């Protein structure tokens, strides 16, 4: 697994818990990438996927051969899954397409439900393909539960998931 997380205590705590659980299940973590700002996304992902090493091999080969060669970078092949520990949808909407750009678009990506607010938004199409666990009240084809949750004043804001949990109870 490759773990992509934000800088700070929150990202470190989530990574440590995930890493422990993943290794307890028999998995291994090949690498982790930490980002701080929007400008860090690409360089962090590129480094974690070892694309810079692939580019260096191509430069070395050009030097040895003394000619220009056609080259497509290759990402590391020991990663089967990506865990995106993004704390909000804006980060995830920027990082997911960047994974495809850096040759990791075919890897399954799992994320926390913090990336999806439950509010339909056409920008969320950049989240397509990400696997996440969410309450049925915020997802699905049945408009009834969502309408019930939206009808109450408590159905908005940061506590939507907790209100949905209360409605289920």
MARBA-3410 file (N, C-alpha, C, O; in Angstrom, 1 decimal):
169
0.8,-1.2,0.0,0.0,0.0,0.0,0.9,1.2,0.0,2.0,1.3,0.6 ~ 0.4,2.3,-0.6,1.0,3.6,-0.6,0.0,4.5,0.2,-1.2,4.5,-0.1 ~ 0.5,5.2,1.2,-0.3,6.1,2.0,0.0,7.5,1.6,1.1,8.0,1.6 ~ -1.0,8.3,1.2,-0.9,9.7,0.9,-1.6,10.5,2.0,-2.8,10.3,2.2 ~ -0.9,11.4,2.7,-1.5,12.0,3.9,-1.1,13.5,4.0,-0.1,13.9,3.4
-1.9,14.3,4.6,-1.5,15.7,4.8,-0.5,15.8,6.0,-0.4,15.0,6.9 ~ 0.3,16.9,5.9,1.2,17.2,7.0,0.5,17.5,8.3,-0.6,18.1,8.2 ~ 1.0,17.2,9.4,0.4,17.6,10.7,0.0,16.4,11.5,0.1,15.2,11.1 ~ -0.5,16.7,12.7,-0.8,15.7,13.7,-2.0,14.8,13.2,-1.9,13.6,13.4 ~ -3.0,15.4,12.6,-4.2,14.6,12.2,-3.7,13.6,11.2,-4.1,12.4,11.3
-2.9,14.0,10.2,-2.5,13.0,9.1,-1.6,11.9,9.7,-1.7,10.8,9.3 ~ -0.7,12.3,10.7,0.2,11.3,11.3,-0.6,10.3,12.1,-0.3,9.1,12.1 ~ -1.6,10.8,12.9,-2.4,9.9,13.7,-3.2,8.9,12.9,-3.2,7.7,13.2 ~ -3.8,9.4,11.8,-4.6,8.5,10.9,-3.6,7.5,10.2,-4.0,6.3,10.1 ~ -2.5,8.0,9.8,-1.5,7.1,9.1,-1.1,6.0,10.1,-1.0,4.8,9.7
-0.7,6.3,11.3,-0.2,5.4,12.3,-1.3,4.3,12.6,-1.0,3.1,12.6 ~ -2.5,4.7,12.7,-3.6,3.7,13.0,-3.8,2.8,11.8,-4.0,1.6,11.9 ~ -3.8,3.4,10.6,-4.0,2.6,9.4,-2.9,1.7,9.2,-3.1,0.5,8.9 ~ -1.6,2.2,9.3,-0.4,1.4,9.1,-0.5,0.2,10.1,-0.2,-1.0,9.7 ~ -0.8,0.4,11.3,-0.9,-0.7,12.3,-1.9,-1.8,11.9,-1.6,-3.0,11.9
-3.1,-1.3,11.6,-4.2,-2.2,11.2,-3.8,-3.0,9.9,-4.1,-4.2,9.8 ~ -3.3,-2.3,9.0,-2.9,-2.9,7.7,-1.9,-4.0,7.9,-2.0,-5.0,7.3 ~ -0.9,-3.7,8.7,0.2,-4.7,8.9,-0.3,-5.8,9.7,0.1,-7.0,9.6 ~ -1.2,-5.5,10.7,-1.8,-6.6,11.5,-2.6,-7.6,10.6,-2.7,-8.8,10.9 ~ -3.2,-7.1,9.5,-3.9,-7.9,8.5,-3.0,-8.6,7.5,-3.5,-9.4,6.7
-1.7,-8.3,7.6,-0.7,-9.0,6.8,-0.3,-8.2,5.6,0.5,-8.6,4.8 ~ -0.7,-6.9,5.5,-0.3,-6.1,4.4,1.0,-5.4,4.7,1.5,-5.4,5.8 ~ 1.6,-4.8,3.7,2.8,-4.0,3.9,2.6,-2.6,3.3,1.8,-2.4,2.4 ~ 3.3,-1.6,3.9,3.2,-0.2,3.4,4.5,0.0,2.7,5.6,0.0,3.3 ~ 4.5,0.2,1.3,5.7,0.4,0.5,6.2,1.8,0.7,7.5,2.0,0.6
5.4,2.7,0.9,5.8,4.1,1.0,4.7,5.0,1.5,3.5,4.6,1.5 ~ 5.0,6.2,1.9,4.0,7.2,2.2,4.5,8.5,1.7,5.7,8.8,1.6 ~ 3.5,9.3,1.3,3.7,10.6,0.7,3.0,11.6,1.6,1.9,11.4,2.0 ~ 3.7,12.7,2.0,3.1,13.7,2.8,3.1,15.0,2.0,4.1,15.4,1.4 ~ 2.0,15.7,2.1,1.8,17.0,1.3,1.4,18.0,2.3,0.8,17.8,3.3
1.8,19.3,2.0,1.5,20.4,2.9,0.6,21.4,2.2,-0.4,21.8,2.8 ~ 0.9,21.7,1.0,0.0,22.6,0.2,-0.3,22.1,-1.2,0.2,21.0,-1.5 ~ -1.1,22.8,-1.9,-1.5,22.4,-3.3,-0.2,22.2,-4.1,-0.2,21.3,-5.0 ~ 0.8,23.0,-3.9,2.0,22.9,-4.7,2.8,21.6,-4.4,3.6,21.2,-5.2 ~ 2.6,21.0,-3.3,3.3,19.8,-2.9,2.7,18.5,-3.5,3.3,17.5,-3.5
1.4,18.5,-3.9,0.8,17.3,-4.4,1.6,16.5,-5.4,1.9,15.4,-5.2 ~ 1.9,17.2,-6.5,2.6,16.5,-7.6,4.0,16.0,-7.2,4.3,14.8,-7.4 ~ 4.8,16.8,-6.5,6.1,16.4,-6.2,6.1,15.2,-5.1,6.9,14.3,-5.2 ~ 5.2,15.3,-4.2,5.0,14.2,-3.2,4.6,12.9,-3.8,5.2,11.9,-3.5 ~ 3.6,13.0,-4.7,3.2,11.7,-5.4,4.3,11.2,-6.3,4.5,10.0,-6.3
4.9,12.1,-7.0,6.0,11.6,-8.0,7.1,10.9,-7.2,7.6,9.9,-7.7 ~ 7.5,11.5,-6.1,8.5,10.9,-5.3,8.1,9.6,-4.7,8.9,8.6,-4.7 ~ 6.9,9.5,-4.2,6.4,8.2,-3.6,6.3,7.1,-4.6,6.5,5.9,-4.3 ~ 6.0,7.4,-5.8,5.8,6.4,-6.9,7.2,6.1,-7.6,7.2,5.4,-8.5 ~ 8.3,6.7,-7.1,9.6,6.6,-7.6,9.8,6.9,-9.1,10.6,6.3,-9.8
9.0,7.9,-9.5,9.1,8.3,-10.9,10.4,9.1,-11.2,10.9,9.0,-12.3 ~ 10.9,9.8,-10.2,12.2,10.5,-10.3,13.3,9.5,-10.6,14.2,9.8,-11.3 ~ 13.3,8.3,-10.0,14.3,7.3,-10.2,14.2,6.7,-11.6,15.2,6.5,-12.3 ~ 13.0,6.6,-12.1,12.7,6.2,-13.5,13.3,7.2,-14.5,13.9,6.8,-15.5 ~ 13.1,8.4,-14.2,13.6,9.5,-15.1,15.1,9.5,-15.1,15.7,9.8,-16.1
15.7,9.3,-13.9,17.2,9.3,-13.8,17.7,8.1,-14.6,18.8,8.3,-15.3 ~ 17.1,6.9,-14.6,17.5,5.8,-15.4,17.5,6.2,-16.9,18.4,5.8,-17.6 ~ 16.5,6.9,-17.3,16.4,7.3,-18.7,17.6,8.3,-19.0,18.2,8.2,-20.1 ~ 17.8,9.2,-18.2,19.0,10.2,-18.4,20.3,9.4,-18.5,21.1,9.7,-19.3 ~ 20.5,8.4,-17.6,21.7,7.7,-17.6,21.8,6.9,-18.9,22.9,6.8,-19.5
20.7,6.3,-19.4,20.7,5.5,-20.6,21.0,6.4,-21.8,21.8,6.1,-22.7 ~ 20.5,7.6,-21.8,20.8,8.6,-22.9,22.3,8.9,-22.9,22.9,9.1,-24.0 ~ 22.8,9.1,-21.7,24.3,9.4,-21.6,25.1,8.3,-22.2,26.1,8.5,-22.9 ~ 24.8,7.0,-21.8,25.6,5.9,-22.2,25.4,5.7,-23.7,26.4,5.4,-24.4 ~ 24.2,5.8,-24.2,24.0,5.6,-25.7,24.4,6.8,-26.5,24.7,6.6,-27.7
24.5,7.9,-25.9,24.9,9.2,-26.6,23.8,9.6,-27.6,24.2,10.3,-28.6 ~ 22.6,9.2,-27.4,21.5,9.6,-28.3,20.2,9.8,-27.5,20.1,9.4,-26.4 ~ 19.3,10.5,-28.2,18.0,10.7,-27.5,17.1,9.5,-27.7,17.1,8.9,-28.8 ~ 16.5,9.1,-26.7,15.6,7.9,-26.7,14.2,8.3,-26.3,14.0,9.3,-25.6 ~ 13.2,7.6,-26.9,11.8,7.8,-26.5,11.6,7.2,-25.1,12.1,6.0,-24.9
11.0,7.8,-24.2,10.9,7.4,-22.8,9.5,7.7,-22.2,9.0,8.8,-22.4 ~ 9.0,6.7,-21.5,7.8,7.0,-20.7,8.1,6.5,-19.3,8.5,5.3,-19.1 ~ 8.0,7.4,-18.3,8.4,7.0,-16.9,7.5,5.8,-16.4,6.4,5.6,-16.8 ~ 8.1,5.0,-15.6,7.4,3.8,-15.0,7.4,4.0,-13.5,8.4,4.3,-12.8 ~ 6.2,3.9,-12.9,6.0,4.0,-11.5,6.5,2.7,-10.8,6.7,1.7,-11.5
6.6,2.8,-9.5,7.0,1.6,-8.7,5.9,0.5,-8.9,4.7,0.8,-9.1 ~ 6.3,-0.8,-9.0,5.4,-1.8,-9.3,5.0,-2.7,-8.0,4.3,-3.6,-8.1 ~ 5.5,-2.3,-6.9,5.3,-3.0,-5.6,4.1,-2.5,-4.8,3.9,-2.8,-3.7 ~ 3.3,-1.6,-5.4,2.2,-1.0,-4.8,0.9,-1.5,-5.5,0.7,-1.4,-6.7 ~ 0.0,-2.0,-4.6,-1.3,-2.6,-5.2,-2.5,-1.7,-4.8,-3.5,-1.9,-5.5
-2.3,-0.8,-3.9,-3.5,0.0,-3.4,-2.9,1.4,-2.9,-1.8,1.4,-2.4 ~ -3.8,2.4,-3.0,-3.4,3.7,-2.4,-4.5,4.1,-1.4,-5.7,4.0,-1.6 ~ -4.0,4.5,-0.2,-4.9,5.0,0.8,-4.7,6.5,0.8,-3.6,7.0,1.2 ~ -5.7,7.2,0.5,-5.7,8.7,0.5,-6.3,9.2,1.7,-7.6,9.1,1.9 ~ -5.5,9.8,2.6,-6.0,10.2,3.9,-6.3,11.7,3.9,-5.9,12.4,4.8
-7.0,12.2,2.9,-7.3,13.6,2.7,-8.4,14.0,3.7,-9.3,13.2,4.0 ~ -8.2,15.2,4.2,-9.2,15.7,5.2,-10.4,16.4,4.6,-11.3,16.7,5.3 ~ -10.4,16.7,3.3,-11.5,17.3,2.6,-11.6,17.0,1.2,-10.6,16.5,0.6 ~ -12.7,17.4,0.6,-12.9,17.1,-0.8,-12.1,17.8,-1.8,-11.7,17.3,-2.8 ~ -11.7,19.0,-1.4,-10.9,19.8,-2.4,-9.5,19.2,-2.6,-9.0,19.1,-3.7
-8.9,18.7,-1.5,-7.6,18.0,-1.7,-7.8,16.8,-2.5,-7.0,16.5,-3.4 ~ -8.8,16.0,-2.2,-9.0,14.7,-2.9,-9.3,14.9,-4.4,-8.9,14.2,-5.2 ~ -10.1,16.0,-4.7,-10.4,16.3,-6.1,-9.2,16.7,-6.9,-9.2,16.6,-8.1 ~ -8.2,17.2,-6.2,-6.9,17.6,-6.8,-6.0,16.4,-6.9,-5.3,16.3,-7.9 ~ -5.9,15.6,-5.9,-5.0,14.5,-5.9,-5.4,13.3,-6.8,-4.5,12.7,-7.4
-6.6,13.0,-6.8,-7.1,11.8,-7.6,-6.7,11.9,-9.1,-6.1,11.0,-9.6 ~ -7.0,13.0,-9.8,-6.5,13.1,-11.2,-5.0,13.1,-11.3,-4.5,12.7,-12.3 ~ -4.3,13.6,-10.3,-2.8,13.6,-10.3,-2.3,12.2,-10.3,-1.2,12.0,-10.8 ~ -3.0,11.3,-9.6,-2.5,9.9,-9.6,-2.5,9.3,-11.0,-1.6,8.6,-11.4 ~ -3.6,9.6,-11.7,-3.6,9.2,-13.1,-2.5,9.8,-14.0,-1.9,9.1,-14.8
-2.3,11.1,-13.8,-1.2,11.8,-14.5,0.1,11.1,-14.2,1.0,11.1,-15.1 ~ 0.3,10.7,-13.0,1.6,10.1,-12.6,1.6,8.5,-12.7,2.3,7.8,-12.0 ~ 0.8,8.0,-13.7,0.8,6.6,-14.0,0.3,5.7,-13.0,0.6,4.5,-13.0 ~ -0.5,6.2,-12.0,-1.1,5.3,-11.0,-2.6,5.3,-11.0,-3.3,5.0,-10.1 ~ -3.2,5.6,-12.2,-4.6,5.7,-12.3,-5.3,4.4,-12.3,-6.5,4.3,-12.0
-4.6,3.3,-12.5,-5.2,1.9,-12.5,-5.2,1.3,-11.1,-5.7,0.2,-10.9 ~ -4.6,2.0,-10.1,-4.5,1.4,-8.7,-5.8,1.8,-8.0,-6.3,2.9,-8.1 ~ -6.4,0.9,-7.2,-7.6,1.3,-6.4,-7.2,2.3,-5.3,-6.1,2.2,-4.7 ~ -8.0,3.3,-5.1,-7.8,4.3,-4.1,-8.9,4.2,-3.1,-10.1,4.2,-3.4 ~ -8.5,4.2,-1.8,-9.5,4.2,-0.7,-9.3,5.4,0.1,-8.1,5.9,0.3
-10.4,6.1,0.5,-10.3,7.3,1.2,-11.3,7.3,2.4,-12.2,6.5,2.5 ~ -11.1,8.3,3.2,-12.0,8.5,4.3,-13.2,9.3,3.8,-13.2,10.0,2.8 ~ -14.4,9.1,4.5,-15.6,9.8,4.1,-15.5,11.3,4.2,-16.4,12.0,3.8 ~ -14.4,11.8,4.8,-14.3,13.3,4.9,-14.2,14.0,3.5,-14.3,15.2,3.4 ~ -13.9,13.2,2.5,-13.7,13.8,1.2,-15.1,14.1,0.5,-15.1,14.8,-0.5
-16.2,13.5,1.0,-17.5,13.7,0.4,-18.4,14.3,1.5,-18.7,13.7,2.5 ~ -19.0,15.4,1.2,-19.9,16.1,2.1,-21.3,15.6,2.1,-22.1,15.9,3.0 ~ -21.6,14.8,1.1,-23.0,14.4,0.9,-23.9,15.3,0.1,-25.0,15.0,-0.2 ~ -23.3,16.4,-0.3,-24.0,17.4,-1.1,-23.6,17.2,-2.6,-22.4,17.3,-2.9 ~ -24.6,16.9,-3.4,-24.2,16.7,-4.9,-23.5,18.0,-5.4,-24.0,19.1,-5.2
-22.5,17.7,-6.1,-21.7,18.8,-6.7,-21.0,18.2,-7.9,-20.3,17.2,-7.9 ~ -21.1,18.9,-9.1,-20.5,18.4,-10.3,-19.0,18.3,-10.2,-18.3,17.5,-10.9 ~ -18.3,19.1,-9.3,-16.9,19.0,-9.1,-16.5,17.6,-8.6,-15.4,17.2,-8.7 ~ -17.5,16.9,-7.9,-17.2,15.6,-7.3,-16.9,14.5,-8.3,-16.5,13.4,-7.9 ~ -17.1,14.8,-9.6,-16.8,13.8,-10.6,-15.3,13.4,-10.6,-14.9,12.4,-11.0
-14.4,14.3,-10.0,-13.0,14.0,-9.9,-12.8,13.0,-8.8,-11.7,12.4,-8.7 ~ -13.8,12.7,-8.0,-13.7,11.7,-6.9,-14.1,10.3,-7.5,-14.0,9.3,-6.7 ~ -14.6,10.2,-8.7,-15.1,9.0,-9.3,-14.0,7.9,-9.2,-12.8,8.2,-9.5 ~ -14.3,6.7,-8.8,-13.4,5.6,-8.7,-12.8,5.5,-7.3,-12.1,4.5,-7.1 ~ -12.9,6.5,-6.4,-12.4,6.3,-5.1,-13.4,5.5,-4.3,-14.6,5.8,-4.3
-12.9,4.6,-3.5,-13.7,3.7,-2.6,-13.8,4.4,-1.2,-12.7,4.7,-0.7 ~ -15.0,4.6,-0.7,-15.1,5.1,0.6,-16.3,4.5,1.3,-17.3,4.1,0.6 ~ -16.3,4.5,2.6,-17.4,4.0,3.4,-18.3,5.2,3.8,-17.7,6.1,4.4 ~ -19.5,5.1,3.6,-20.4,6.2,3.9,-21.8,5.7,4.4,-22.1,4.6,4.1 ~ -22.5,6.5,5.2,-23.8,6.1,5.6,-24.8,6.1,4.5,-24.7,7.0,3.6
-25.7,5.2,4.5,-26.7,5.2,3.4,-27.5,6.4,3.3,-28.1,6.7,2.2 ~ -27.6,7.2,4.4,-28.4,8.4,4.4,-27.8,9.5,3.4,-28.5,10.3,2.9 ~ -26.5,9.4,3.2,-25.8,10.4,2.4,-25.6,9.9,1.0,-25.2,10.7,0.1 ~ -25.7,8.6,0.7,-25.5,8.0,-0.6,-26.7,7.3,-1.0,-27.7,7.1,-0.3 ~ -26.7,6.8,-2.2,-27.7,5.9,-2.7,-28.8,6.5,-3.6,-28.8,7.7,-3.8
-29.6,5.6,-4.2,-30.6,6.1,-5.1,-31.9,6.5,-4.4,-32.8,7.1,-5.0 ~ -32.1,6.1,-3.2,-33.3,6.4,-2.5,-33.3,7.8,-1.9,-32.5,8.1,-1.0 ~ -34.1,8.7,-2.5,-34.1,10.1,-2.0,-34.8,10.3,-0.7,-34.7,11.4,-0.1 ~ -35.6,9.3,-0.2,-36.4,9.5,1.0,-35.5,9.8,2.2,-35.7,10.8,2.9 ~ -34.5,9.0,2.5,-33.7,9.2,3.7,-33.0,10.6,3.6,-32.9,11.3,4.6
-32.5,10.9,2.5,-31.8,12.2,2.3,-32.7,13.4,2.5,-32.4,14.4,3.1 ~ -33.9,13.3,2.0,-34.9,14.3,2.1,-35.3,14.5,3.6,-35.5,15.6,4.1 ~ -35.4,13.4,4.3,-35.8,13.4,5.7,-34.7,14.1,6.5,-35.0,15.0,7.4 ~ -33.4,13.8,6.2,-32.3,14.4,6.9,-32.2,15.9,6.5,-32.0,16.7,7.4 ~ -32.5,16.3,5.3,-32.4,17.7,4.9,-33.6,18.5,5.4,-33.5,19.7,5.6
-34.7,17.9,5.8,-35.9,18.6,6.2,-35.6,19.2,7.6,-36.3,20.2,8.0 ~ -34.7,18.6,8.4,-34.5,19.1,9.7,-33.3,20.1,9.6,-32.4,20.0,8.8 ~ -33.3,21.1,10.5,-32.3,22.1,10.5,-30.9,21.4,10.9,-29.9,21.9,10.6 ~ -31.0,20.3,11.6,-29.8,19.6,12.1,-29.1,18.8,10.9,-28.0,18.3,11.1 ~ -29.8,18.8,9.8,-29.2,18.0,8.7,-28.2,18.7,7.9,-27.7,18.2,6.9
-27.8,19.9,8.3,-26.7,20.6,7.5,-25.5,20.8,8.4,-25.6,20.6,9.6 ~ -24.5,21.2,7.7,-23.2,21.5,8.5,-22.3,20.3,8.6,-22.4,19.4,7.9 ~ -21.4,20.5,9.6,-20.4,19.5,9.8,-20.9,18.2,10.5,-20.1,17.2,10.6 ~ -22.1,18.2,11.0,-22.6,17.0,11.8,-23.6,16.2,11.0,-24.4,15.4,11.6 ~ -23.6,16.3,9.7,-24.6,15.5,8.9,-24.5,14.0,9.2,-25.5,13.4,9.3
-23.3,13.5,9.2,-23.1,12.0,9.5,-23.6,11.6,10.8,-24.3,10.6,11.0 ~ -23.4,12.5,11.8,-23.9,12.1,13.2,-25.4,12.2,13.2,-26.1,11.4,13.9 ~ -26.0,13.2,12.5,-27.5,13.3,12.5,-28.1,12.1,11.8,-29.1,11.6,12.2 ~ -27.4,11.7,10.7,-27.9,10.5,10.0,-27.8,9.3,10.9,-28.7,8.4,10.9 ~ -26.7,9.2,11.6,-26.6,8.0,12.6,-27.7,8.1,13.6,-28.3,7.1,14.0
-28.0,9.3,14.1,-29.1,9.4,15.1,-30.5,9.1,14.5,-31.3,8.5,15.1 ~ -30.6,9.4,13.2,-31.9,9.1,12.5,-32.0,7.6,12.3,-33.1,7.1,12.4 ~ -30.9,6.9,12.1,-31.0,5.5,12.0,-31.3,4.8,13.3,-32.0,3.8,13.4 ~ -30.8,5.4,14.4,-31.1,4.9,15.7,-32.5,5.0,16.1,-32.9,4.6,17.2
END
